Amino acid sequence: MNSFSGKFWAGKLVGALIGFVSGGPFGLLVGAFAGHLLDQALARFISGQDAVAAGSAGRAQVQQVFFRATFRVMGRLAKADGRVSEQEIDAASHIMNQMGLTGPQRQAAIGFFTEGKDPHLNLTDDLTMLRNLFAQRAELAQMFMEIQLSVAYADGKLSVEERKLFDKLCRDLGISAFQFEWIHGRIQAAMRGAHSYSGFNGSAGRQSNHRGSDLKDAYAVLGVKSDASDDELKKAYRKLMSQHHPDKLIAKGLPEEMMKIAKEKTQEIQTAYDLIRRSRK
């Protein structure tokens, strides 16, 4: 029985009175039972409304945590090797542009990025909250690491200091070394592929020249080996598309401003899959 049902009694009272007037003692019982059912229905409705409100509030809190931690960690990584390069600043600005951040939102992101650069800022609370979120939302963990790696590689390489920081992040966030390397390999391939096969549009007669390195990167973007069967390839593709589906990520707590980033990730996956499929014909 709904826990709210005990708080509602008006239906029972009114039903009992109407039943008694119209049918005597027997009518009283019937009316009270009918009123009881009405009270239960009302309790379920209100309980459902409260659950929706709580769910919306919870999602908003997740989005705030993800947003703040994303830019603080981004700042910490940018400063890991001692100085923040122009490429890293441009990459962070590109992420903000992708998110369409303007006015107070952009200032907040810049503020979090600047805070993250300060080595005295303790990120423990942020990382603890993220770890709790990621325990139930693995897709968000993947997206978080993909964003951080994309910015870290803005200058073309991952420094020793940045690598050490990523290792610590993985430990703090509960991300296994295997999972990180899988994400790491996909991001490296996607960034190389952005320069080599991004022009491939999947239309007959308009394919770009496919070099062996392009196909190798395409397989890496999907996280599979080149000898994977067609079924294995399709399974990996569908899984990645599901994991990066913008609507699903928003429902999990990804800030809505990051929907465009998620859409670009799905386009990378789609482009790689189309390239491999055509190479196999």
Secondary structure by P-SEA (a helix, b strand, c coil): cccccccccaaaaaaaaaaaaaccaaaaaaaaaaaaaaaaaaaaaaaaaaaaaaaaaaaaaaaaaaaaaaaaaaaaaaaccccccaaaaaaaaaaaaaacccaaaaaaaaaaaaaaacccccaaaaaaaaaaaacccaaaaaaaaaaaaaaaaccccccaaaaaaaaaaaaaacccaaaaaaaaaaaaaaaaaaaccccccccccccccccaaaaaaaaaaacccccccaaaaaaaaaaaaaaacaaaaaaacccccaaaaaaaaaaaaaaaaaaaaaaac
